[in-house]
Every structure is written in C-alpha cells, then in structure tokens.
Amino acid sequence: MKYLSEYRNLEDTKKYLDLIAKTATQTWNIMEICGGQTHGLVKNGIIDLLPENVRMIHGPGCPVCVTPMNLIDKAIELLENGAIVCSFGDMVRVPGSKKSLLEAKANGGDLRILYSPLEAVNIAKQNPDKEVVFFAVGFETTAPANALSVMHAKKENVTNYSILVSHVLVPPAMEGILDDELCTIDAFLGAGHVCAIMGMKEYYPLVEKYKIPIVITGFEPLDLVQGIYMALLQLEKGEYKLENQYSRVVKEEGNVEAKKMMEAVFEISDREWRGIGSIPDSGYRLKKEFLAYDAETKFGISSITTPENSACIAGQILKGIKKPHQCEQFGKACTPSNPLGAPMVSSEGACAAYYHFSNNLITS
C-alpha cells in the first residue's frame, strides 16, 4: 500500500480488529508512545472496538504536554520584557504558573504563531532592534528545523535571534517508564514520526534489556490496528523484537542529513518532563559554540523555577498510570477552554482526545 486513503479503509481495518480479537488469549497492556497515535485510536473509535483484554495505555509522546511549566514562565518573562516570542500554535494556550502565552499576548506582548523556526529568523532580520526568541519545543521530529534556524542565524550573523530549547527524546522516556515500579506495560507502539528522523538503532537495546516487543507504528486506523496485531503476535508467542509497521516512511538509518544537522548544533543533556521530573540524558541543549543563541543563557532566565499544579495529574496520565477520565478535574475544572494542564490543550494531548472524541470511554 502506498496511499493515505488505503490506510483508512474500513473493511481492512475490521479484518485486523477480528484478527486481534482471535489472537489475544490473555490480558495485554500496550502503550502507544505518540500523542498522534492516541488521537488516532480515540478519534476513530478503535479503543471501543478492541477486545477488553487488549488495553491501550497512553504514553508521554506529546511534546507540548511534557514541556515543564517553568519553561512556559520563561517564555512569558521574555514576552513581557519586550522580546518578540515565536511559537508553534499548540504552546500558546498551555498554562504557566499565572497565565498562558496567549494571555500575555492579550496584555500587549508581541507573540507570533509560526509554522517554521526559519520564519522567526526572518522576523529577527526584519526587526534588528528587537530580540526574537523561538520557543523550540518538540521531540526529535522538530529538532532538525530548530537546528537549521540556529545555523542560518549564525551564518548570516543574526545576533538578535535565539531559541528557548525544550527538546526531549523518546527512548530515555520509554526506559524511565519501564523502570517505574508501577509499570504494567507489555509492549510498545513506537512513534513513527520520531523514527522517520532517528531511525531504528536506538530501540534495539530497549528490546533486549527489557525483553519487550516494540513495533514502530504509523497514525492512520489501519496502521494502528496492524501495529497492535504485530505486537500481540509477539506477546502470544513469548517473543520480543523490534518490528517496523511504518516501513513506507521509517527506514533503518532514519534521515541521515537531518541527524547530522542536529548533531552539529545540539548535544544530549538531562531534561525535566512536566509531571514526571528530570530524566537523565533525555533532551537536547545547544553546544557551546552556539550558546549565543540560547535564550536561557542570553537573558539569564535559567534560575526561574515553577512548581506544577497539584490539581493536575498529567504526570500519571503521561506515564500511563491513569486515564484522563480518572482525573477528578476532567471535564469539570479542567476543559480545553480552561485547562489545568497541557494534555487538555495540545492537539496530541490524551485529555483533549478524550474530551473531544470519546463516547463511552469515560465510563469504561
């Protein structure tokens, strides 16, 4: 199959759902890592159609959701001090400790919603008397474009451009989940878009160390049921290996040129995850030769710290310990128009998926 419509074929999806029901002889917990996969499962009703003994656990694969509150407060600080702050759209409504970026914009801040960090470099060139900061949020998927923006700014001597780095990495998060004493995960659906950049190499050690199946999976209905079925076949046979359901996009080596760009600009560092805490070697920071483009260093805002909202159980949801509807605030004090945490705001957030698309999920 090559085309998108074929991966939305209802009859083929039903065939795999029937195979899943026939294959699963005991209860299995499968975590889909990516928030895009979570939305695909919920929006298309797949979770409702799976047998009761195949339980999907929603993972931390929403970069907006795991961005800690202190970084949002840092972005707001820059905005309120006169910088032009540029961001992808998902970030602007995520609550900080007192307000969101969108609320800071309403108070007069110059916030620009962009599709590419390269647009932010152009804005900096057009406004040489203003500091321009791009809020560089994302997993490995968005890191190449952010690295490219820094390389362009340095090459063109655009000294009023910087990025507020909030890049996190998927494999260390998976390891952190598996090391948690409350973990009940039997298999993973790997994040297809991340693997399109990074390839498959990083996942083999996880399979061997934890003896757990990982199936790199896409996002369309047929992708998802195929990935679940492939994981179940391994589990039922007592096998554990890395498989690639998303082979039309993901290659063993990934995107070599994109990885070279990332490696030139970023280095691996510890990173704080919202609701989870610090995970060793789970993020990127700018290398020393690019620190002039690091907003935290440039503006001296590294020391800003912010406690998380105690009413929000985002950490438990992101680790798959609880489902969104098990939060006491879900649909009450916490809604998309008045969110307590990022998972209710982001287009990839599990709470937003349940709020917008679930029917009988909230009673199961």
TISEKOL-609117 format. One record per residue (C-alpha): residue in one letter; x, y, z. Coordinates in nm, 2 decimals. Example, Ala and Ser with C-alpha at 12.3 -4.5 7.8 and 13.67 -1.06 7.14 Angstrom:
aa=a; u=1.23; v=-0.45; w=0.78;
aa=s; u=1.37; v=-0.11; w=0.71;
END
This chain:
aa=m; u=0.00; v=0.00; w=0.00;
aa=k; u=0.12; v=0.35; w=-0.08;
aa=y; u=-0.16; v=0.60; w=-0.04;
aa=l; u=-0.32; v=0.75; w=0.26;
aa=s; u=-0.68; v=0.65; w=0.17;
aa=e; u=-0.58; v=0.28; w=0.17;
aa=y; u=-0.48; v=0.32; w=0.54;
aa=r; u=-0.83; v=0.45; w=0.62;
aa=n; u=-1.00; v=0.15; w=0.46;
aa=l; u=-1.28; v=0.04; w=0.69;
aa=e; u=-1.30; v=-0.32; w=0.57;
aa=d; u=-0.93; v=-0.38; w=0.60;
aa=t; u=-0.93; v=-0.22; w=0.95;
aa=k; u=-1.22; v=-0.45; w=1.05;
aa=k; u=-1.02; v=-0.76; w=0.94;
aa=y; u=-0.73; v=-0.67; w=1.16;
aa=l; u=-0.97; v=-0.60; w=1.45;
aa=d; u=-1.11; v=-0.95; w=1.41;
aa=l; u=-0.75; v=-1.09; w=1.40;
aa=i; u=-0.67; v=-0.91; w=1.72;
aa=a; u=-0.98; v=-1.05; w=1.89;
aa=k; u=-0.89; v=-1.40; w=1.78;
aa=t; u=-0.52; v=-1.37; w=1.87;
aa=a; u=-0.54; v=-1.23; w=2.23;
aa=t; u=-0.58; v=-1.51; w=2.47;
aa=q; u=-0.50; v=-1.31; w=2.79;
aa=t; u=-0.48; v=-0.95; w=2.90;
aa=w; u=-0.21; v=-0.74; w=2.74;
aa=n; u=-0.12; v=-0.38; w=2.81;
aa=i; u=0.02; v=-0.20; w=2.50;
aa=m; u=0.14; v=0.16; w=2.52;
aa=e; u=0.13; v=0.38; w=2.22;
aa=i; u=0.41; v=0.63; w=2.27;
aa=c; u=0.29; v=0.92; w=2.04;
aa=g; u=0.01; v=1.15; w=2.11;
aa=g; u=-0.08; v=1.14; w=1.75;
aa=q; u=-0.14; v=0.77; w=1.78;
aa=t; u=-0.36; v=0.83; w=2.09;
aa=h; u=-0.57; v=1.07; w=1.90;
aa=g; u=-0.60; v=0.82; w=1.61;
aa=l; u=-0.71; v=0.55; w=1.85;
aa=v; u=-0.97; v=0.76; w=2.02;
aa=k; u=-1.10; v=0.97; w=1.73;
aa=n; u=-1.15; v=0.67; w=1.51;
aa=g; u=-1.32; v=0.46; w=1.79;
aa=i; u=-1.05; v=0.19; w=1.78;
aa=i; u=-1.03; v=0.17; w=2.15;
aa=d; u=-1.40; v=0.10; w=2.17;
aa=l; u=-1.36; v=-0.18; w=1.92;
aa=l; u=-1.07; v=-0.36; w=2.07;
aa=p; u=-1.14; v=-0.67; w=2.29;
aa=e; u=-1.14; v=-0.60; w=2.67;
aa=n; u=-0.82; v=-0.80; w=2.72;
aa=v; u=-0.62; v=-0.57; w=2.49;
aa=r; u=-0.57; v=-0.25; w=2.69;
aa=m; u=-0.41; v=0.06; w=2.53;
aa=i; u=-0.21; v=0.27; w=2.77;
aa=h; u=-0.15; v=0.63; w=2.66;
aa=g; u=0.22; v=0.74; w=2.67;
aa=p; u=0.41; v=1.06; w=2.71;
aa=g; u=0.45; v=1.13; w=2.33;
aa=c; u=0.31; v=1.48; w=2.33;
aa=p; u=0.60; v=1.73; w=2.34;
aa=v; u=0.37; v=2.02; w=2.44;
aa=c; u=0.23; v=1.81; w=2.73;
aa=v; u=0.58; v=1.73; w=2.87;
aa=t; u=0.71; v=2.08; w=2.85;
aa=p; u=0.76; v=2.19; w=3.21;
aa=m; u=0.57; v=2.49; w=3.35;
aa=n; u=0.89; v=2.68; w=3.43;
aa=l; u=0.98; v=2.70; w=3.06;
aa=i; u=0.64; v=2.85; w=2.98;
aa=d; u=0.70; v=3.10; w=3.25;
aa=k; u=1.04; v=3.18; w=3.10;
aa=a; u=0.88; v=3.24; w=2.76;
aa=i; u=0.62; v=3.47; w=2.92;
aa=e; u=0.90; v=3.65; w=3.10;
aa=l; u=1.07; v=3.72; w=2.77;
aa=l; u=0.75; v=3.83; w=2.61;
aa=e; u=0.66; v=4.07; w=2.89;
aa=n; u=1.01; v=4.22; w=2.88;
aa=g; u=0.97; v=4.32; w=2.52;
aa=a; u=1.10; v=4.03; w=2.31;
aa=i; u=0.92; v=3.90; w=2.01;
aa=v; u=0.84; v=3.54; w=2.11;
aa=c; u=0.76; v=3.30; w=1.83;
aa=s; u=0.60; v=2.96; w=1.88;
aa=f; u=0.40; v=2.68; w=1.72;
aa=g; u=0.03; v=2.72; w=1.79;
aa=d; u=-0.01; v=2.44; w=2.04;
aa=m; u=0.21; v=2.61; w=2.30;
aa=v; u=0.03; v=2.94; w=2.33;
aa=r; u=-0.27; v=2.82; w=2.54;
aa=v; u=-0.07; v=2.59; w=2.77;
aa=p; u=-0.10; v=2.74; w=3.12;
aa=g; u=0.21; v=2.87; w=3.31;
aa=s; u=0.20; v=2.94; w=3.68;
aa=k; u=-0.01; v=3.25; w=3.64;
aa=k; u=-0.11; v=3.28; w=3.27;
aa=s; u=-0.05; v=3.14; w=2.93;
aa=l; u=0.14; v=3.29; w=2.64;
aa=l; u=-0.19; v=3.38; w=2.47;
aa=e; u=-0.30; v=3.57; w=2.78;
aa=a; u=0.04; v=3.75; w=2.79;
aa=k; u=-0.02; v=3.85; w=2.42;
aa=a; u=-0.36; v=3.99; w=2.52;
aa=n; u=-0.18; v=4.21; w=2.77;
aa=g; u=0.03; v=4.36; w=2.49;
aa=g; u=0.31; v=4.10; w=2.43;
aa=d; u=0.43; v=4.05; w=2.07;
aa=l; u=0.36; v=3.68; w=2.02;
aa=r; u=0.38; v=3.53; w=1.67;
aa=i; u=0.24; v=3.19; w=1.58;
aa=l; u=0.46; v=3.03; w=1.31;
aa=y; u=0.49; v=2.71; w=1.11;
aa=s; u=0.87; v=2.71; w=1.10;
aa=p; u=1.16; v=2.85; w=1.30;
aa=l; u=1.31; v=2.98; w=0.98;
aa=e; u=1.03; v=3.23; w=0.97;
aa=a; u=1.15; v=3.35; w=1.31;
aa=v; u=1.50; v=3.41; w=1.17;
aa=n; u=1.35; v=3.63; w=0.90;
aa=i; u=1.15; v=3.82; w=1.16;
aa=a; u=1.47; v=3.88; w=1.35;
aa=k; u=1.64; v=4.01; w=1.03;
aa=q; u=1.34; v=4.24; w=0.97;
aa=n; u=1.35; v=4.37; w=1.33;
aa=p; u=1.72; v=4.43; w=1.41;
aa=d; u=1.63; v=4.65; w=1.71;
aa=k; u=1.42; v=4.37; w=1.88;
aa=e; u=1.52; v=4.04; w=2.03;
aa=v; u=1.34; v=3.75; w=1.87;
aa=v; u=1.30; v=3.41; w=2.05;
aa=f; u=1.16; v=3.09; w=1.91;
aa=f; u=1.01; v=2.85; w=2.16;
aa=a; u=1.19; v=2.53; w=2.04;
aa=v; u=0.95; v=2.26; w=2.16;
aa=g; u=0.94; v=1.91; w=2.04;
aa=f; u=1.08; v=1.56; w=2.02;
aa=e; u=1.35; v=1.46; w=1.77;
aa=t; u=1.10; v=1.53; w=1.49;
aa=t; u=1.12; v=1.91; w=1.52;
aa=a; u=1.48; v=1.93; w=1.62;
aa=p; u=1.63; v=1.94; w=1.27;
aa=a; u=1.44; v=2.26; w=1.18;
aa=n; u=1.53; v=2.43; w=1.50;
aa=a; u=1.90; v=2.34; w=1.45;
aa=l; u=1.88; v=2.47; w=1.09;
aa=s; u=1.74; v=2.80; w=1.22;
aa=v; u=2.04; v=2.85; w=1.45;
aa=m; u=2.28; v=2.75; w=1.18;
aa=h; u=2.12; v=3.01; w=0.95;
aa=a; u=2.13; v=3.28; w=1.22;
aa=k; u=2.50; v=3.22; w=1.28;
aa=k; u=2.59; v=3.21; w=0.91;
aa=e; u=2.40; v=3.54; w=0.85;
aa=n; u=2.52; v=3.70; w=1.17;
aa=v; u=2.17; v=3.75; w=1.30;
aa=t; u=2.26; v=3.82; w=1.66;
aa=n; u=1.92; v=3.92; w=1.79;
aa=y; u=1.78; v=3.56; w=1.73;
aa=s; u=1.78; v=3.29; w=1.99;
aa=i; u=1.58; v=2.98; w=2.08;
aa=l; u=1.43; v=2.86; w=2.41;
aa=v; u=1.51; v=2.49; w=2.40;
aa=s; u=1.26; v=2.23; w=2.52;
aa=h; u=1.36; v=1.93; w=2.31;
aa=v; u=1.30; v=1.59; w=2.46;
aa=l; u=1.40; v=1.24; w=2.34;
aa=v; u=1.17; v=0.93; w=2.32;
aa=p; u=1.39; v=0.63; w=2.41;
aa=p; u=1.50; v=0.76; w=2.76;
aa=a; u=1.14; v=0.83; w=2.84;
aa=m; u=1.05; v=0.47; w=2.75;
aa=e; u=1.32; v=0.35; w=2.97;
aa=g; u=1.20; v=0.57; w=3.25;
aa=i; u=0.85; v=0.43; w=3.22;
aa=l; u=0.98; v=0.07; w=3.22;
aa=d; u=1.19; v=0.13; w=3.53;
aa=d; u=0.89; v=0.27; w=3.72;
aa=e; u=0.77; v=0.03; w=3.99;
aa=l; u=0.41; v=0.09; w=3.88;
aa=c; u=0.48; v=0.00; w=3.52;
aa=t; u=0.25; v=-0.27; w=3.37;
aa=i; u=0.35; v=-0.23; w=3.00;
aa=d; u=0.38; v=-0.54; w=2.79;
aa=a; u=0.46; v=-0.39; w=2.46;
aa=f; u=0.51; v=-0.05; w=2.28;
aa=l; u=0.39; v=0.10; w=1.96;
aa=g; u=0.69; v=0.32; w=1.87;
aa=a; u=0.65; v=0.67; w=1.75;
aa=g; u=0.66; v=0.66; w=1.37;
aa=h; u=0.75; v=1.03; w=1.31;
aa=v; u=1.03; v=1.02; w=1.55;
aa=c; u=1.18; v=0.71; w=1.39;
aa=a; u=1.14; v=0.87; w=1.05;
aa=i; u=1.41; v=1.11; w=1.17;
aa=m; u=1.62; v=0.89; w=1.41;
aa=g; u=1.58; v=0.55; w=1.25;
aa=m; u=1.56; v=0.23; w=1.45;
aa=k; u=1.90; v=0.18; w=1.60;
aa=e; u=1.81; v=0.33; w=1.95;
aa=y; u=1.53; v=0.08; w=2.01;
aa=y; u=1.72; v=-0.25; w=1.98;
aa=p; u=1.89; v=-0.20; w=2.32;
aa=l; u=1.55; v=-0.14; w=2.49;
aa=v; u=1.41; v=-0.46; w=2.34;
aa=e; u=1.70; v=-0.66; w=2.46;
aa=k; u=1.73; v=-0.50; w=2.81;
aa=y; u=1.36; v=-0.52; w=2.90;
aa=k; u=1.26; v=-0.82; w=2.68;
aa=i; u=0.97; v=-0.62; w=2.54;
aa=p; u=0.82; v=-0.60; w=2.19;
aa=i; u=0.84; v=-0.27; w=2.01;
aa=v; u=0.65; v=-0.21; w=1.69;
aa=i; u=0.72; v=0.12; w=1.51;
aa=t; u=0.38; v=0.23; w=1.40;
aa=g; u=0.20; v=0.49; w=1.19;
aa=f; u=-0.10; v=0.70; w=1.27;
aa=e; u=-0.39; v=0.60; w=1.04;
aa=p; u=-0.65; v=0.35; w=1.15;
aa=l; u=-0.50; v=0.06; w=0.96;
aa=d; u=-0.15; v=0.15; w=1.08;
aa=l; u=-0.27; v=0.13; w=1.44;
aa=v; u=-0.45; v=-0.20; w=1.42;
aa=q; u=-0.17; v=-0.35; w=1.22;
aa=g; u=0.08; v=-0.23; w=1.49;
aa=i; u=-0.14; v=-0.37; w=1.77;
aa=y; u=-0.17; v=-0.71; w=1.59;
aa=m; u=0.20; v=-0.73; w=1.53;
aa=a; u=0.27; v=-0.66; w=1.90;
aa=l; u=0.01; v=-0.92; w=2.00;
aa=l; u=0.16; v=-1.19; w=1.78;
aa=q; u=0.50; v=-1.14; w=1.96;
aa=l; u=0.34; v=-1.14; w=2.30;
aa=e; u=0.13; v=-1.46; w=2.24;
aa=k; u=0.44; v=-1.64; w=2.11;
aa=g; u=0.66; v=-1.52; w=2.40;
aa=e; u=0.89; v=-1.33; w=2.16;
aa=y; u=1.04; v=-0.98; w=2.18;
aa=k; u=1.18; v=-0.79; w=1.89;
aa=l; u=1.18; v=-0.46; w=1.71;
aa=e; u=0.95; v=-0.45; w=1.41;
aa=n; u=0.86; v=-0.17; w=1.16;
aa=q; u=0.49; v=-0.15; w=1.06;
aa=y; u=0.56; v=0.21; w=0.93;
aa=s; u=0.81; v=0.09; w=0.67;
aa=r; u=0.66; v=0.32; w=0.40;
aa=v; u=0.81; v=0.61; w=0.60;
aa=v; u=1.06; v=0.48; w=0.85;
aa=k; u=1.40; v=0.34; w=0.74;
aa=e; u=1.66; v=0.16; w=0.95;
aa=e; u=1.90; v=0.45; w=0.93;
aa=g; u=1.65; v=0.73; w=0.95;
aa=n; u=1.71; v=1.07; w=0.79;
aa=v; u=2.09; v=1.09; w=0.78;
aa=e; u=2.11; v=1.45; w=0.68;
aa=a; u=1.87; v=1.57; w=0.95;
aa=k; u=2.06; v=1.38; w=1.21;
aa=k; u=2.39; v=1.54; w=1.10;
aa=m; u=2.23; v=1.88; w=1.14;
aa=m; u=2.10; v=1.80; w=1.49;
aa=e; u=2.44; v=1.66; w=1.60;
aa=a; u=2.62; v=1.97; w=1.47;
aa=v; u=2.40; v=2.21; w=1.69;
aa=f; u=2.27; v=2.01; w=1.99;
aa=e; u=2.42; v=1.78; w=2.25;
aa=i; u=2.24; v=1.54; w=2.48;
aa=s; u=2.16; v=1.66; w=2.83;
aa=d; u=1.93; v=1.58; w=3.12;
aa=r; u=1.58; v=1.73; w=3.08;
aa=e; u=1.28; v=1.79; w=3.30;
aa=w; u=0.95; v=1.65; w=3.19;
aa=r; u=0.63; v=1.81; w=3.31;
aa=g; u=0.46; v=1.60; w=3.57;
aa=i; u=0.74; v=1.33; w=3.56;
aa=g; u=1.05; v=1.51; w=3.67;
aa=s; u=1.41; v=1.50; w=3.55;
aa=i; u=1.51; v=1.21; w=3.32;
aa=p; u=1.89; v=1.17; w=3.26;
aa=d; u=2.01; v=1.22; w=2.90;
aa=s; u=1.65; v=1.27; w=2.78;
aa=g; u=1.69; v=1.60; w=2.59;
aa=y; u=1.89; v=1.84; w=2.38;
aa=r; u=2.08; v=2.16; w=2.47;
aa=l; u=2.28; v=2.38; w=2.24;
aa=k; u=2.65; v=2.31; w=2.21;
aa=k; u=2.90; v=2.56; w=2.34;
aa=e; u=2.97; v=2.71; w=2.00;
aa=f; u=2.60; v=2.80; w=1.97;
aa=l; u=2.53; v=2.93; w=2.32;
aa=a; u=2.50; v=3.28; w=2.19;
aa=y; u=2.17; v=3.16; w=2.05;
aa=d; u=2.05; v=3.00; w=2.38;
aa=a; u=1.77; v=3.22; w=2.52;
aa=e; u=1.81; v=3.10; w=2.88;
aa=t; u=2.18; v=3.19; w=2.88;
aa=k; u=2.14; v=3.51; w=2.68;
aa=f; u=1.88; v=3.65; w=2.91;
aa=g; u=1.98; v=3.50; w=3.24;
aa=i; u=1.65; v=3.32; w=3.30;
aa=s; u=1.78; v=2.97; w=3.38;
aa=s; u=1.70; v=3.02; w=3.75;
aa=i; u=1.33; v=3.06; w=3.71;
aa=t; u=1.16; v=2.76; w=3.87;
aa=t; u=0.79; v=2.68; w=3.90;
aa=p; u=0.60; v=2.41; w=4.10;
aa=e; u=0.35; v=2.21; w=3.90;
aa=n; u=-0.03; v=2.25; w=3.96;
aa=s; u=-0.11; v=1.99; w=4.23;
aa=a; u=-0.47; v=1.95; w=4.10;
aa=c; u=-0.34; v=1.82; w=3.76;
aa=i; u=-0.24; v=1.46; w=3.73;
aa=a; u=-0.07; v=1.50; w=3.40;
aa=g; u=0.24; v=1.30; w=3.52;
aa=q; u=0.03; v=0.99; w=3.60;
aa=i; u=-0.15; v=1.02; w=3.26;
aa=l; u=0.17; v=1.07; w=3.07;
aa=k; u=0.32; v=0.76; w=3.23;
aa=g; u=0.01; v=0.56; w=3.15;
aa=i; u=-0.08; v=0.50; w=3.52;
aa=k; u=-0.42; v=0.67; w=3.48;
aa=k; u=-0.66; v=0.75; w=3.20;
aa=p; u=-0.78; v=1.11; w=3.15;
aa=h; u=-1.13; v=1.04; w=3.28;
aa=q; u=-0.99; v=0.91; w=3.60;
aa=c; u=-0.88; v=1.26; w=3.69;
aa=e; u=-1.13; v=1.43; w=3.93;
aa=q; u=-1.09; v=1.76; w=3.74;
aa=f; u=-1.16; v=1.61; w=3.39;
aa=g; u=-1.44; v=1.80; w=3.21;
aa=k; u=-1.51; v=2.00; w=3.53;
aa=a; u=-1.24; v=2.24; w=3.65;
aa=c; u=-1.03; v=2.13; w=3.35;
aa=t; u=-1.16; v=2.17; w=3.00;
aa=p; u=-1.00; v=2.29; w=2.67;
aa=s; u=-1.12; v=2.64; w=2.73;
aa=n; u=-0.99; v=2.64; w=3.09;
aa=p; u=-0.71; v=2.38; w=3.11;
aa=l; u=-0.52; v=2.29; w=3.42;
aa=g; u=-0.25; v=2.11; w=3.23;
aa=a; u=-0.10; v=2.07; w=2.88;
aa=p; u=-0.27; v=1.74; w=2.80;
aa=m; u=-0.60; v=1.91; w=2.78;
aa=v; u=-0.47; v=2.18; w=2.54;
aa=s; u=-0.24; v=2.01; w=2.29;
aa=s; u=-0.37; v=1.86; w=1.97;
aa=e; u=-0.18; v=1.55; w=2.07;
aa=g; u=-0.28; v=1.55; w=2.44;
aa=a; u=-0.46; v=1.25; w=2.57;
aa=c; u=-0.70; v=1.46; w=2.78;
aa=a; u=-0.80; v=1.66; w=2.48;
aa=a; u=-0.86; v=1.35; w=2.28;
aa=y; u=-1.09; v=1.20; w=2.54;
aa=y; u=-1.27; v=1.53; w=2.58;
aa=h; u=-1.34; v=1.58; w=2.21;
aa=f; u=-1.38; v=1.23; w=2.08;
aa=s; u=-1.46; v=0.98; w=2.34;
aa=n; u=-1.81; v=0.84; w=2.38;
aa=n; u=-1.84; v=0.56; w=2.62;
aa=l; u=-1.47; v=0.57; w=2.70;
aa=i; u=-1.53; v=0.78; w=3.01;
aa=t; u=-1.74; v=0.51; w=3.17;
aa=s; u=-1.50; v=0.22; w=3.09;
END
